Amino acid sequence: MPVADNPLKGFRISREDLKFTGRDLQRPECILAEADGTLWSADARGGVMRIAADGTQSLIAQQADSHFAGTSDLARRFTEGTLPNGLAFARNGDFLIANFGTDCLEVMDRDGRSRVLYDSIDGQPIGKVNFVLRDSRDRLWVTVSTKIRNWMEAVRPGINDGYIALVDDKGMRIVADDLHFTNEVRLDAREEYLYAVETCGRRISRFRVGADGSLSGREIFGPADFGPAGFPDGCTFDAYGNLWITLIMAERLIALTPEGEVLTLFDDGNPAAIAALEAAYQAGRATPELMMATRSSVTPWMASVTFGGPDLRNAYIGTLFGTNIPWFRSPVAGLPMVHWKERK
C-alpha cells in the first residue's frame, strides 16, 4: 500500500482551471495519448482524430459517416452507423476499436484500413461492444454493455446482461457476466486485479485475475451506489493507486483512493436535471430528453480520463458531445499504459 500522503487529498478543480485542445471533434469519447504529445480521440465519423503536439489535426477514418452530427434524434445518433468508442493501441501501433455502433471489435491501421476481429461470441451476436484494453501479455479485455440494440432502453434497474470477454491465443471467451451495463475496465499496476465500471449498476466491481485470464472473487470496490444520477463511465489509475472515475450524467469527476474513499475532484452537475433523471431512472422511465438535460456546457457527458504529457500529469477528459478536449494539470502522474514505452 502507498505510504506517502495521497496527493489527491484536498485537490479540486473548477471550470476556470480547464484548458482545451482540439476543434470540431465528433464524440471524442475515448482518448489515447502518446509520449511525443500526440493525442488520438475516437471520432463518430468512423475512426480517430489525430491531434499533434502543435495542435494540427488529421482524421483517420474507416469510412465517411456523418450521421452523428447530421441528426438531433439522440436514439438515431447512438443506434445507426459507426461509433468508435473504446480505443487501445495494438503492439504495432494499429488501433483496436470497440465500435458501439456496428457492435464489433475492429482493428484499423494508421491509413484507415480496417477489419472486423469479432462480431459474435459463442455463435451469438456480440452485443454493444463498449471498451477494449490491452495488457502486458498482449491479451485483450473487451466489455459488452448490453445485448439490447438501443442501449438507452437498458438504462434502468435490473438489466444485468453485460459481460467481459478475454481475447488471447485461445480466441475469445466470456470471463465474467451478469454485469449491469459494463463500461471501461482497468488493470492495477501489477495486473493482479481488474476493475470494471458497471454504469447502470452505479458501482465499480473488482476481480482477481488468474494466470489463465480467469476472473474470480468479484467484489464491489468503493460505494455500492454512487448516488443520484451517479452513472460511472470511464476509469483510469494514477501512479499513486487512485482510481479516477467519470460520472457521466452527474457531470462529476471523482477518485477512489486505494482504501475505497471517494474524493470529488470536479463537479459541474445540474442539481435539478440530476434529480429529475434520478426519479425517472428509479421508476424505470429514464428518457433521452432527461438524460440530455444533464449535459454540462464544458464537459458535455464526461466519459473518460486519459493521462498524457511528458510527465503524464496532463489529465484529458473525453466527452460524448464535446467538440474539443478539456484538460488540466494533475498533482499526480497517471499510471503508464502498456503502450507508453512501446511507442516512445
Rosetta blueprint (number, residue, H / E / L):
1 M L
2 P L
3 V L
4 A L
5 D L
6 N L
7 P L
8 L L
9 K L
10 G L
11 F L
12 R L
13 I L
14 S L
15 R H
16 E H
17 D H
18 L L
19 K E
20 F E
21 T E
22 G L
23 R L
24 D L
25 L L
26 Q L
27 R L
28 P L
29 E L
30 C L
31 I E
32 L E
33 A E
34 E L
35 A L
36 D L
37 G L
38 T L
39 L E
40 W E
41 S E
42 A E
43 D E
44 A L
45 R L
46 G L
47 G E
48 V E
49 M E
50 R E
51 I E
52 A L
53 A L
54 D L
55 G L
56 T L
57 Q E
58 S E
59 L E
60 I E
61 A E
62 Q L
63 Q L
64 A L
65 D L
66 S L
67 H H
68 F H
69 A H
70 G H
71 T L
72 S L
73 D L
74 L H
75 A H
76 R H
77 R H
78 F H
79 T H
80 E L
81 G L
82 T L
83 L L
84 P E
85 N E
86 G E
87 L E
88 A E
89 F E
90 A L
91 R L
92 N L
93 G L
94 D L
95 F E
96 L E
97 I E
98 A E
99 N E
100 F L
101 G L
102 T L
103 D L
104 C E
105 L E
106 E E
107 V E
108 M E
109 D L
110 R L
111 D L
112 G L
113 R L
114 S E
115 R E
116 V E
117 L E
118 Y E
119 D L
120 S E
121 I E
122 D L
123 G L
124 Q E
125 P E
126 I L
127 G L
128 K L
129 V E
130 N E
131 F E
132 V E
133 L E
134 R E
135 D L
136 S L
137 R L
138 D L
139 R L
140 L E
141 W E
142 V E
143 T E
144 V E
145 S L
146 T L
147 K L
148 I L
149 R L
150 N L
151 W H
152 M H
153 E H
154 A H
155 V L
156 R L
157 P L
158 G L
159 I L
160 N L
161 D L
162 G E
163 Y E
164 I E
165 A E
166 L E
167 V E
168 D E
169 D L
170 K L
171 G E
172 M E
173 R E
174 I E
175 V E
176 A E
177 D E
178 D E
179 L E
180 H L
181 F L
182 T E
183 N E
184 E E
185 V E
186 R E
187 L E
188 D L
189 A L
190 R L
191 E L
192 E L
193 Y E
194 L E
195 Y E
196 A E
197 V E
198 E E
199 T L
200 C L
201 G L
202 R L
203 R E
204 I E
205 S E
206 R E
207 F E
208 R E
209 V E
210 G L
211 A L
212 D L
213 G L
214 S L
215 L E
216 S E
217 G E
218 R E
219 E E
220 I E
221 F E
222 G L
223 P L
224 A L
225 D L
226 F L
227 G L
228 P L
229 A L
230 G L
231 F L
232 P E
233 D E
234 G E
235 C E
236 T E
237 F E
238 D E
239 A L
240 Y L
241 G L
242 N L
243 L E
244 W E
245 I E
246 T E
247 L E
248 I L
249 M L
250 A L
251 E L
252 R E
253 L E
254 I E
255 A E
256 L E
257 T L
258 P L
259 E L
260 G L
261 E L
262 V E
263 L E
264 T E
265 L E
266 F E
267 D E
268 D L
269 G L
270 N L
271 P H
272 A H
273 A H
274 I H
275 A H
276 A H
277 L H
278 E H
279 A H
280 A H
281 Y H
282 Q H
283 A L
284 G L
285 R L
286 A L
287 T L
288 P H
289 E H
290 L H
291 M H
292 M H
293 A L
294 T L
295 R L
296 S L
297 S L
298 V L
299 T L
300 P L
301 W L
302 M E
303 A E
304 S E
305 V E
306 T E
307 F E
308 G E
309 G L
310 P L
311 D L
312 L L
313 R L
314 N E
315 A E
316 Y E
317 I E
318 G E
319 T E
320 L L
321 F L
322 G L
323 T L
324 N L
325 I E
326 P E
327 W E
328 F E
329 R E
330 S L
331 P L
332 V L
333 A L
334 G E
335 L L
336 P L
337 M L
338 V L
339 H H
340 W H
341 K H
342 E H
343 R L
344 K L
